[in-house]
């Protein structure tokens, strides 16, 4: 009943043949006897379906190549949420970095301590600070060599100064001193003292009416001058603290023991309030420390220098907001594809077949579409392509494969497809014969048709003469072409028949370090050669089709395919997978072998755990960004969410929450962590913990890479083997 309906609703056709008999064969799906031709109907349905898919592909192509009102491309007005996020990030970055610059340069509230003074003692900074802007005070800390460093602050710049440091532990006091002009610095060396607890007194003597440089005086002279009643100073400042010197044995990672020295400072005096300029200077220092060693390094560095925790959290959060809101929208725009732009299996198959058909016309090969097979997997796209040669085929099998891969990868780049491509192109005929250094066609009588016997050989000798002239002109033109491009001749041949002229050239760059310095691709040189031969041999070609093939002797399949990144198989798992070339941030990441392996491994894990990511991805991403683990910042978290195809808003929210929690947590615990490590000497285990984290991360990346590569090439090998047997 359904078939009848289709026939009745079909458009009117000519029901008579040329001789007047009924012409049922001209109706769609009707054979010569007036019956239903199921194969013809199936072919028509496939044609209609193919046309529909072509329209869908063209709509996707148009959206990706010519975006409608795309921000910063066709318009400066933000259109989408990620556009507004980018604008917000740029504005926030300008305000953040601008404020740090203004404060650190002293252009904005240079000597004011109002900000730190008002915040200290509140819930933002439980520890109180005191105003020392109008008095001389001492900044003290223990450096990495376990030496006590003392630096005076606010001493008059044009006044004679003496700073004395007195140590006492129940025996005869030890006095250190330094003289000069203005602020002075002094270092108490750990190795110069014995173990034990010491009381430290620091004194500063300043003569405001005298600018004599006292740096050349001995310690005895400095002490005598400082305590002489006749030369009493105009300003006297002092500070008291205690230090503990001890040493202990610690075990290294290799089982050996070493002596670990430790100086611990005890100072109950409240810290001095930071000026605005000093906060600005520490802003650049904290940013540099976080950029080099991560958020944890920055917080521990600032905590040891008593930088207010609220300021450390503000600097870290400002960096996170800027990089997250600027770089993530850019990565999302270049790497992410909307749901409507994701190619279905039918669209992928149609795209590949269409691309193969277009390439086959240029290569002059005949693909076997009935035997062609495509495997569309989550981690790769595999294509098995059998083909046969034609009279005009001059490309070698590797050139055929490279050209087809290049065309498919170019299409992948347009449609944003970043999965590796594996293609096996098989030549099913044996019409090629090998000649040393060259591959030519062997034409037979069946190719050219029956050659009639004739007694008049004038046309034969005339054609031979024309070909001789063509060959001579060809070699002259090639000599100029090799010289023009500074390449060596590794084989050049020309053949011709009545319909076409075939040219095949193999060259090799003679430039030193050609792999890095020789820029022209084989496509560029091949196009240039075609233009030159058409110009030089135009009259001799005489309207025939010119078929040109040029190949770099040193080129590889990846060079011919113009791939962005290549993954090589192993002896057990042979194969060569190629990723489409991309520009911008994603291109720099994906085409870098190291980062490409990491990102592809992360994407592989995301595909394997898709259900878990969909269920726990948001909260898991928050924890990942929050925890103090190597390479767990907001950008890494954003990339993880990106390759896991989480929604933009969810990734942004998760990274913002996790980044804020990490900044606040580390800022307010850094000082406590430092004191804890100092008290229990736990800092000796920090290298071990860092090494353990690095090793764990490297092992996970290596294992994920190995598992992905095994699945990538093992399944492809099985697919190609099965396709070859069918």
FITI-367333 format. One line per 5 residues: their letters; for each residue x, y, z of C-alpha. Coordinates in Angstrom, 2 decimals. Last residue first. Example, Ala and Ser with C-alpha at 12.3 -4.5 7.8 and 13.67 -1.06 7.14 Angstrom:
2
sa) 13.67:-1.06:7.14; 12.30:-4.50:7.80 .
END
This chain:
726
xxxxx) 36.10:-7.90:3.09; 39.56:-8.96:4.26; 41.09:-5.50:3.89; 38.33:-3.95:5.99; 38.93:-6.41:8.82 .
xxxxx) 42.65:-5.64:8.88; 41.96:-1.91:8.72; 39.55:-2.11:11.67; 41.83:-4.32:13.76; 44.74:-1.95:13.16 .
xxxxx) 42.53:1.00:14.09; 41.42:-0.70:17.30; 45.02:-1.31:18.32; 46.23:2.13:17.20; 44.01:4.39:19.31 .
xxxxx) 43.38:1.93:22.13; 47.09:1.42:22.69; 47.78:5.11:22.27; 45.09:6.01:24.81; 46.35:3.50:27.36 .
xxxxx) 49.95:4.66:26.91; 49.08:8.35:27.20; 46.94:7.68:30.25; 49.81:5.72:31.80; 52.39:8.40:31.03 .
xxxxx) 50.18:11.23:32.29; 49.45:9.30:35.48; 53.12:8.48:35.99; 54.16:12.10:35.43; 51.59:13.38:37.92 .
xxxxx) 52.63:10.85:40.55; 56.31:11.64:40.03; 55.71:15.38:40.29; 53.62:14.94:43.44; 56.25:12.67:45.00 .
xxxxx) 59.01:15.12:44.11; 57.04:17.94:45.73; 56.43:15.85:48.85; 60.12:14.81:49.04; 61.31:18.39:48.55 .
xxxxx) 58.94:19.52:51.36; 60.17:16.90:53.82; 62.93:19.02:55.36; 60.39:21.80:55.87; 58.83:19.65:58.56 .
xxxxx) 61.25:20.93:61.17; 58.55:20.60:63.82; 58.43:24.23:64.94; 59.59:25.71:61.65; 57.10:23.66:59.69 .
xxxxx) 54.28:24.72:61.98; 55.35:28.38:61.87; 55.43:28.32:58.08; 52.08:26.58:57.85; 50.56:29.12:60.23 .
xxxxx) 51.89:31.99:58.13; 50.54:30.45:54.93; 47.14:29.60:56.41; 45.32:32.84:55.70; 46.69:33.40:52.21 .
xxxxx) 46.52:29.72:51.28; 42.85:29.36:52.10; 41.85:32.70:50.58; 43.61:32.08:47.28; 42.48:28.44:47.06 .
xxxxx) 38.85:29.26:47.88; 38.84:32.03:45.28; 40.35:29.73:42.67; 37.86:26.95:43.42; 34.87:29.29:43.24 .
xxxxx) 36.11:31.00:40.07; 37.09:27.70:38.45; 33.70:26.14:39.20; 31.79:29.24:38.03; 33.72:29.49:34.76 .
xxxxx) 33.37:25.77:34.07; 29.65:25.88:34.81; 29.11:28.98:32.64; 30.99:27.50:29.68; 29.08:24.23:29.75 .
xxxxx) 31.22:21.14:30.26; 32.73:19.60:27.15; 35.30:17.50:29.04; 37.97:19.16:26.90; 36.78:22.54:28.16 .
xxxxx) 36.39:21.52:31.79; 40.00:20.33:31.84; 41.09:23.50:30.05; 39.34:25.60:32.69; 40.98:23.61:35.49 .
xxxxx) 44.39:24.13:33.92; 43.64:27.85:33.65; 42.29:28.10:37.21; 45.29:26.45:38.80; 45.89:22.77:39.46 .
xxxxx) 49.33:22.40:37.91; 50.88:20.94:41.10; 48.40:20.28:43.85; 47.32:22.69:46.56; 43.62:21.77:46.34 .
xxxxx) 41.20:24.41:45.11; 41.34:24.00:41.33; 40.80:20.24:41.53; 38.19:20.61:44.29; 36.12:22.99:42.19 .
xxxxx) 36.49:20.73:39.13; 35.22:17.75:41.13; 32.22:19.77:42.22; 31.28:20.64:38.63; 32.26:17.31:37.08 .
xxxxx) 30.48:15.00:39.50; 27.62:13.68:37.38; 28.59:14.66:33.85; 32.21:13.87:34.69; 31.21:10.49:36.06 .
xxxxx) 29.22:9.65:32.93; 32.02:10.85:30.67; 34.67:8.81:32.44; 36.28:7.25:29.37; 35.67:10.35:27.28 .
xxxxx) 37.19:12.58:29.96; 40.16:10.23:30.33; 40.79:10.48:26.58; 40.43:14.26:26.71; 43.00:14.40:29.49 .
xxxxx) 45.32:12.18:27.45; 44.85:14.36:24.37; 45.59:17.43:26.46; 48.75:15.95:27.96; 50.03:14.53:24.69 .
xxxxx) 49.39:17.81:22.89; 51.12:19.71:25.68; 54.31:17.73:25.14; 54.14:17.44:21.35; 53.15:21.10:20.81 .
xxxxx) 50.58:21.13:18.04; 47.65:20.96:20.46; 48.83:23.78:22.69; 50.01:26.27:20.07; 47.00:25.42:17.93 .
xxxxx) 44.59:25.88:20.82; 46.10:29.31:21.58; 45.95:30.64:18.02; 46.13:28.56:14.87; 45.01:25.06:14.06 .
xxxxx) 46.46:22.20:12.01; 44.38:19.04:11.85; 45.61:16.04:13.81; 47.42:13.08:12.29; 47.54:9.43:13.33 .
xxxxx) 50.32:7.15:12.04; 50.10:3.44:12.66; 51.81:0.33:13.94; 50.89:-1.14:17.31; 53.50:-3.82:18.01 .
xxxxx) 56.35:-1.88:16.46; 55.03:1.38:17.90; 52.60:4.01:16.71; 53.39:7.57:15.79; 51.22:10.56:16.65 .
xxxxx) 51.47:13.53:14.33; 50.52:17.15:15.05; 49.36:20.06:12.92; 49.36:18.00:9.75; 50.44:19.37:6.37 .
xxxxx) 49.60:16.01:4.76; 52.67:16.07:2.55; 54.90:17.00:5.47; 53.28:14.36:7.68; 53.89:11.74:4.99 .
xxxxx) 57.53:12.67:5.00; 59.52:15.02:2.83; 63.19:14.49:2.06; 62.78:13.83:-1.69; 60.39:16.77:-1.96 .
xxxxx) 57.69:15.92:-4.48; 56.31:17.59:-7.59; 53.41:16.18:-9.65; 52.03:17.93:-12.72; 49.18:16.96:-15.07 .
xxxxx) 48.83:19.33:-18.04; 45.65:18.70:-20.03; 46.12:19.09:-23.78; 45.45:22.40:-25.53; 48.57:22.32:-27.70 .
xxxxx) 51.11:21.27:-25.09; 53.79:22.44:-27.54; 52.39:25.95:-27.79; 52.04:26.37:-24.02; 55.39:24.81:-23.14 .
xxxxx) 57.12:27.75:-21.44; 54.04:29.43:-19.93; 52.17:26.26:-19.04; 55.43:24.85:-17.72; 56.02:27.88:-15.49 .
xxxxx) 52.48:27.87:-14.10; 52.60:24.16:-13.33; 55.99:24.53:-11.67; 54.70:27.33:-9.42; 51.75:25.18:-8.37 .
xxxxx) 54.03:22.24:-7.56; 56.41:24.51:-5.68; 53.61:25.84:-3.46; 52.11:22.38:-2.99; 55.52:20.89:-2.16 .
xxxxx) 55.83:23.40:0.64; 58.12:26.41:0.54; 59.91:27.15:3.86; 63.41:25.68:3.63; 65.09:26.97:6.82 .
xxxxx) 64.25:24.35:9.46; 64.44:21.09:7.52; 66.78:22.79:5.06; 69.54:22.97:7.66; 71.91:23.81:4.83 .
xxxxx) 70.10:24.75:1.63; 70.35:22.16:-1.17; 66.61:21.42:-1.14; 65.66:18.11:-2.80; 63.61:17.56:-5.91 .
xxxxx) 61.46:14.86:-7.52; 59.50:15.87:-10.62; 56.71:14.11:-12.57; 55.11:15.68:-15.63; 52.25:14.12:-17.60 .
xxxxx) 50.92:15.79:-20.76; 47.31:14.96:-21.61; 44.81:14.02:-24.33; 46.79:12.81:-27.36; 49.52:11.25:-25.29 .
xxxxx) 52.40:12.66:-23.32; 55.15:11.72:-20.95; 57.63:13.91:-19.06; 60.30:13.00:-16.55; 62.31:14.68:-13.82 .
xxxxx) 64.43:12.96:-11.19; 66.47:14.03:-8.16; 67.21:17.51:-9.48; 68.60:19.70:-6.70; 66.80:22.72:-5.27 .
xxxxx) 67.70:26.40:-5.22; 64.19:27.55:-6.20; 65.23:29.48:-9.31; 67.98:27.00:-10.24; 65.62:24.02:-10.23 .
xxxxx) 63.07:26.01:-12.28; 65.62:27.17:-14.87; 66.83:23.59:-15.46; 63.18:22.45:-15.57; 62.40:24.86:-18.42 .
xxxxx) 65.33:23.59:-20.48; 64.35:19.97:-19.75; 60.74:20.62:-20.84; 61.79:22.41:-24.05; 63.78:19.35:-25.07 .
xxxxx) 60.95:16.96:-24.17; 58.38:18.99:-26.07; 60.63:19.21:-29.15; 61.10:15.45:-29.07; 57.34:14.97:-28.56 .
xxxxx) 56.62:17.05:-31.66; 59.14:15.03:-33.69; 57.62:11.74:-32.54; 54.20:13.05:-33.50; 55.45:13.90:-36.97 .
xxxxx) 57.08:10.49:-37.28; 53.76:8.77:-36.58; 51.80:11.17:-38.79; 54.17:10.47:-41.71; 53.99:6.69:-41.25 .
xxxxx) 51.65:6.04:-44.20; 51.49:2.26:-44.67; 48.98:1.86:-41.89; 48.11:-0.76:-39.29; 45.38:0.32:-36.93 .
xxxxx) 46.13:0.75:-33.21; 43.25:-0.73:-31.21; 42.44:1.39:-28.16; 44.87:3.41:-26.10; 44.38:1.60:-22.83 .
xxxxx) 43.80:-1.80:-24.40; 46.97:-1.32:-26.40; 48.93:-0.96:-23.21; 50.37:1.99:-21.32; 52.93:1.33:-18.62 .
xxxxx) 52.87:4.30:-16.34; 55.97:5.71:-14.77; 57.69:5.60:-11.40; 61.25:6.85:-11.14; 64.67:6.43:-9.54 .
xxxxx) 65.33:3.12:-11.24; 62.16:2.20:-13.21; 59.36:0.40:-11.43; 56.23:-0.64:-13.28; 52.76:0.53:-12.34 .
xxxxx) 49.54:-1.02:-13.64; 49.14:-3.29:-10.70; 45.62:-2.53:-9.49; 44.14:-2.33:-5.98; 45.99:0.75:-4.72 .
xxxxx) 45.28:0.84:-0.98; 44.84:4.06:1.00; 44.87:3.54:4.76; 43.85:6.67:6.63; 44.18:7.55:10.32 .
xxxxx) 42.84:10.89:11.51; 43.36:12.22:15.03; 40.39:14.04:16.61; 40.51:17.84:16.51; 37.41:18.54:14.40 .
xxxxx) 36.80:22.28:14.31; 34.71:22.17:11.12; 37.22:24.24:9.13; 40.20:22.38:10.60; 38.59:19.02:9.84 .
xxxxx) 38.14:20.15:6.24; 41.84:20.95:6.02; 42.55:17.60:7.66; 40.53:15.82:4.96; 42.40:17.62:2.16 .
xxxxx) 45.78:16.87:3.72; 44.92:13.21:4.29; 43.91:12.89:0.62; 47.14:14.50:-0.54; 49.33:12.37:1.73 .
xxxxx) 47.67:9.13:0.66; 48.03:9.91:-3.03; 51.62:10.99:-2.51; 52.35:7.74:-0.66; 50.74:5.73:-3.44 .
xxxxx) 52.87:7.46:-6.11; 51.17:10.12:-8.21; 51.19:9.84:-12.00; 47.58:8.86:-12.61; 46.44:10.04:-16.02 .
xxxxx) 45.65:6.63:-17.52; 43.72:5.69:-14.41; 44.67:4.17:-11.08; 42.52:2.12:-8.76; 41.36:2.91:-5.27 .
xxxxx) 40.77:1.25:-1.90; 40.14:3.68:0.96; 39.98:2.64:4.62; 39.31:5.64:6.87; 39.71:5.84:10.65 .
xxxxx) 38.48:8.80:12.75; 39.85:9.01:16.28; 39.18:9.27:20.03; 35.36:9.06:20.16; 35.25:6.76:17.15 .
xxxxx) 33.97:7.16:13.58; 35.16:4.17:11.54; 34.90:4.74:7.79; 34.90:2.06:5.06; 35.40:2.28:1.27 .
xxxxx) 34.49:-0.96:-0.49; 31.48:0.47:-2.35; 33.28:3.79:-2.79; 36.08:2.21:-4.81; 38.10:5.32:-5.56 .
xxxxx) 39.19:6.02:-9.18; 42.39:8.05:-9.40; 43.27:11.16:-11.39; 44.89:12.90:-8.43; 42.96:16.10:-9.02 .
xxxxx) 39.66:14.27:-9.49; 40.46:11.97:-6.59; 40.86:14.93:-4.24; 37.27:16.07:-4.86; 35.88:12.56:-4.41 .
xxxxx) 37.89:12.02:-1.23; 36.53:15.29:0.19; 32.95:14.27:-0.56; 33.51:10.86:0.97; 35.04:12.42:4.09 .
xxxxx) 32.26:14.99:4.53; 29.54:12.38:3.94; 31.05:10.05:6.52; 31.34:12.85:9.08; 27.80:14.02:8.42 .
xxxxx) 26.43:10.51:8.88; 28.45:10.02:12.07; 27.19:13.33:13.42; 29.32:16.43:13.22; 29.23:18.78:16.18 .
xxxxx) 28.31:22.25:14.94; 24.77:22.24:16.36; 26.16:21.30:19.79; 28.46:24.28:19.73; 32.15:23.67:19.14 .
xxxxx) 34.91:24.62:21.57; 38.51:25.12:20.53; 38.87:28.66:19.19; 36.07:30.36:21.12; 36.66:28.41:24.32 .
xxxxx) 40.38:29.14:24.26; 39.64:32.86:23.87; 36.93:32.76:26.55; 39.43:30.97:28.87; 42.27:33.40:28.26 .
xxxxx) 40.50:36.59:29.31; 38.16:35.72:32.19; 40.45:33.08:33.70; 43.66:35.06:33.25; 42.22:38.24:34.74 .
xxxxx) 40.17:36.63:37.50; 43.06:34.43:38.63; 45.52:37.31:38.70; 43.16:39.41:40.81; 42.50:36.46:43.13 .
xxxxx) 46.21:36.03:43.79; 46.69:39.75:44.44; 43.61:39.98:46.68; 44.54:36.85:48.67; 48.04:38.22:49.30 .
xxxxx) 46.50:41.54:50.36; 44.08:39.93:52.79; 46.94:37.88:54.24; 48.98:40.96:55.19; 52.62:40.54:54.10 .
xxxxx) 54.54:39.20:57.10; 57.73:38.52:55.05; 57.46:34.75:55.65; 53.80:34.92:54.67; 54.60:36.60:51.36 .
xxxxx) 56.97:33.83:50.32; 54.63:31.10:51.57; 51.75:32.65:49.67; 53.69:33.05:46.42; 55.04:29.50:46.54 .
xxxxx) 51.56:28.05:47.12; 50.03:30.02:44.24; 52.45:28.61:41.70; 56.22:28.58:41.36; 57.05:30.95:38.52 .
xxxxx) 53.78:32.81:37.94; 52.94:32.78:41.65; 56.35:34.16:42.60; 56.16:36.87:39.92; 52.66:37.87:41.03 .
xxxxx) 53.76:38.00:44.67; 56.71:40.23:43.83; 54.61:42.57:41.68; 52.11:42.98:44.54; 54.95:43.30:47.05 .
xxxxx) 55.91:46.55:45.37; 52.33:47.78:45.55; 52.11:46.92:49.25; 55.31:48.90:49.87; 53.88:51.87:48.00 .
xxxxx) 50.68:51.77:50.06; 52.66:51.66:53.28; 52.70:48.45:55.28; 51.91:48.63:58.99; 54.79:47.47:61.16 .
xxxxx) 54.38:44.06:62.73; 53.40:43.66:66.34; 56.31:42.84:68.72; 56.22:39.29:70.01; 59.45:38.24:68.32 .
xxxxx) 60.87:34.73:68.60; 63.23:33.78:65.75; 64.21:30.17:64.91; 67.62:29.33:63.46; 68.04:25.79:62.13 .
xxxxx) 70.92:23.66:60.93; 70.37:20.27:59.26; 73.18:17.78:59.53; 72.99:15.05:56.93; 71.91:11.43:56.77 .
xxxxx) 71.92:9.04:53.82; 68.87:6.97:52.85; 68.53:8.13:49.26; 65.62:10.50:49.93; 67.69:12.22:52.62 .
xxxxx) 67.49:11.55:56.30; 67.77:14.42:58.78; 70.16:14.95:61.66; 69.61:17.98:63.84; 71.09:21.40:64.51 .
xxxxx) 70.08:24.17:66.87; 70.07:27.93:67.22; 67.19:29.63:69.04; 66.67:33.37:68.70; 65.19:36.00:71.03 .
xxxxx) 63.99:39.55:70.44; 64.63:43.08:71.64; 64.43:46.35:69.71; 66.06:49.75:70.12; 65.95:53.29:68.79 .
xxxxx) 68.12:56.30:69.78; 67.98:59.66:68.07; 70.14:62.75:68.75; 73.15:60.70:69.75; 75.36:61.28:72.78 .
xxxxx) 78.89:62.10:71.78; 80.17:63.25:75.16; 78.35:60.48:76.97; 80.14:57.88:74.91; 77.98:54.78:74.32 .
xxxxx) 77.71:54.98:70.54; 81.24:56.26:70.05; 82.79:53.52:72.17; 80.79:50.81:70.46; 81.63:52.06:66.98 .
xxxxx) 85.32:52.38:67.87; 85.42:48.83:69.24; 83.56:47.49:66.21; 86.07:49.16:63.90; 85.26:52.39:62.04 .
xxxxx) 85.33:52.54:58.24; 81.52:52.79:57.77; 81.22:55.94:59.91; 80.47:58.34:57.06; 80.12:61.79:58.60 .
xxxxx) 76.81:63.49:57.96; 76.42:65.21:61.35; 73.52:67.31:62.57; 71.06:64.36:62.68; 73.32:62.11:64.74 .
xxxxx) 71.67:58.66:64.78; 72.18:55.69:67.13; 70.33:52.44:66.44; 70.15:49.53:68.86; 69.32:45.83:68.47 .
xxxxx) 69.21:43.54:71.49; 69.20:39.79:70.99; 68.72:37.21:73.70; 70.19:33.90:72.70; 69.08:30.27:72.95 .
xxxxx) 71.51:27.46:72.17; 73.89:26.14:69.56; 77.20:27.90:69.09; 77.67:30.98:67.01; 79.69:32.00:63.96 .
xxxxx) 77.99:29.40:61.73; 74.58:31.07:62.12; 75.86:34.39:60.74; 74.16:37.53:62.10; 73.70:39.93:59.19 .
xxxxx) 73.51:43.74:59.41; 71.82:46.48:57.44; 71.91:50.26:57.77; 69.55:53.14:57.01; 71.08:56.63:56.77 .
xxxxx) 74.86:57.14:56.71; 77.37:54.55:57.88; 78.31:52.33:60.79; 77.99:48.62:61.47; 78.03:46.62:64.68 .
xxxxx) 78.24:43.21:66.26; 78.52:42.68:70.01; 78.85:39.38:71.84; 77.86:39.29:75.48; 80.01:37.34:77.99 .
xxxxx) 78.02:34.41:79.29; 74.37:33.98:80.18; 73.10:33.69:76.61; 73.68:37.22:75.32; 73.84:38.71:71.86 .
xxxxx) 74.21:42.45:71.17; 73.55:44.03:67.80; 74.73:47.59:67.19; 73.64:50.02:64.48; 75.50:53.31:64.04 .
xxxxx) 74.25:56.23:61.97; 75.52:59.57:60.67; 72.75:61.62:59.08; 71.89:62.48:55.50; 69.26:59.78:54.76 .
xxxxx) 67.49:60.13:58.06; 66.66:56.62:59.41; 63.18:55.47:58.38; 63.88:51.71:58.41; 66.74:49.59:59.76 .
xxxxx) 67.47:46.17:58.28; 68.44:43.10:60.28; 69.02:39.64:58.78; 69.46:36.55:60.99; 71.14:33.69:59.14 .
xxxxx) 69.47:30.36:58.46; 70.84:30.23:54.90; 67.31:30.75:53.53; 66.94:34.00:55.46; 65.71:34.57:59.01 .
xxxxx) 63.92:37.89:59.36; 64.18:41.29:61.01; 62.85:44.72:60.00; 63.93:47.34:62.54; 62.26:50.63:63.42 .
xxxxx) 63.08:54.33:63.29; 60.04:56.44:63.97; 57.54:58.51:62.01; 56.14:55.74:59.77; 56.02:53.18:62.54 .
xxxxx) 52.24:52.81:62.83; 51.35:49.52:64.47; 49.91:46.33:63.06; 47.26:44.00:64.50; 46.87:40.32:63.69 .
xxxxx) 43.32:39.22:62.93; 43.54:40.46:59.32; 40.27:40.22:57.35; 38.32:39.63:60.57; 39.53:43.02:61.79 .
xxxxx) 42.69:43.87:63.73; 44.43:45.07:60.62; 42.10:46.47:57.94; 42.23:50.10:59.08; 46.02:50.12:59.58 .
xxxxx) 46.69:48.40:56.25; 44.67:50.97:54.31; 45.75:53.99:56.36; 49.45:53.29:55.97; 50.06:56.24:53.65 .
xxxxx) 53.60:56.85:52.42; 52.97:56.82:48.65; 49.24:57.54:48.48; 49.14:57.08:44.67; 52.08:58.02:42.44 .
xxxxx) 54.50:55.99:44.55; 55.41:53.69:41.64; 54.19:50.60:43.52; 50.76:52.14:44.11; 50.18:53.26:40.52 .
xxxxx) 51.44:50.00:39.02; 49.39:47.83:41.36; 46.30:49.92:40.57; 46.86:49.62:36.82; 47.39:45.87:37.05 .
xxxxx) 44.05:45.41:38.79; 41.99:48.03:36.95; 43.24:46.97:33.50; 42.81:43.30:34.39; 39.25:43.84:35.61 .
xxxxx) 38.39:45.70:32.38; 39.94:43.00:30.21; 38.29:40.22:32.24; 34.87:41.92:32.06; 35.20:42.23:28.29 .
xxxxx) 36.12:38.54:28.00; 33.22:37.49:30.22; 30.87:39.63:28.13; 32.01:37.76:25.03; 31.69:34.42:26.88 .
xxxxx) 28.06:35.26:27.62; 27.30:36.01:23.99; 27.00:39.01:21.68; 29.51:41.59:22.82; 29.45:44.71:20.59 .
xxxxx) 32.68:45.31:18.66; 31.25:43.73:15.50; 32.30:41.56:12.58; 35.38:40.01:14.15; 35.78:41.39:17.69 .
xxxxx) 32.47:39.75:18.69; 30.92:37.66:15.91; 28.01:39.39:14.20; 27.16:36.31:12.14; 30.12:33.97:11.90 .
xxxxx) 31.44:33.55:8.37; 33.81:30.57:8.43; 32.24:28.67:11.32; 28.60:29.49:10.61; 29.06:28.99:6.86 .
xxxxx) 30.70:25.62:7.36; 27.87:24.47:9.62; 25.29:25.58:7.03; 27.30:23.90:4.27; 27.42:20.67:6.24 .
xxxxx) 23.65:20.70:6.76; 23.05:21.33:3.06; 25.37:18.46:2.15; 23.51:16.21:4.61; 20.24:16.89:2.78 .
xxxxx) 21.84:16.23:-0.61; 23.22:12.94:0.68; 19.78:11.92:1.96; 18.23:12.69:-1.42; 20.97:10.72:-3.20 .
xxxxx) 20.63:7.83:-0.77; 16.86:7.77:-1.38; 17.45:7.77:-5.13; 19.95:4.91:-4.84; 17.50:2.93:-2.70 .
xxxxx) 14.72:3.50:-5.25; 17.05:2.33:-8.03; 18.00:-0.75:-6.05; 14.35:-1.52:-5.33; 13.37:-1.44:-9.01 .
xxxxx) 9.55:-1.74:-8.92; 7.99:-3.29:-11.95; 6.99:-1.69:-15.24; 8.87:-4.20:-17.35; 11.68:-1.78:-18.10 .
xxxxx) 12.21:-1.00:-14.40; 10.43:1.60:-12.33; 12.10:3.36:-9.37; 11.88:6.80:-10.94; 9.90:6.69:-14.21 .
xxxxx) 11.93:6.44:-17.43; 11.81:2.64:-17.42; 8.03:2.77:-17.72; 8.37:3.94:-21.29; 5.29:2.58:-23.01 .
xxxxx) 5.94:2.01:-26.70; 5.96:4.96:-29.12; 9.32:4.26:-30.69; 11.08:6.94:-28.69; 9.59:5.63:-25.48 .
xxxxx) 6.29:6.52:-23.95; 5.40:7.16:-20.34; 7.00:10.62:-20.16; 6.88:11.46:-16.52; 4.40:13.06:-14.16 .
xxxxx) 5.66:13.59:-10.63; 5.36:10.74:-8.16; 2.32:10.74:-5.88; 0.82:7.63:-7.45; 4.06:5.73:-7.31 .
xxxxx) 4.68:6.60:-3.69; 1.16:5.67:-2.69; 1.47:2.34:-4.40; 4.64:1.60:-2.45; 2.86:2.34:0.82 .
x) 0.00:0.00:0.00 .
END
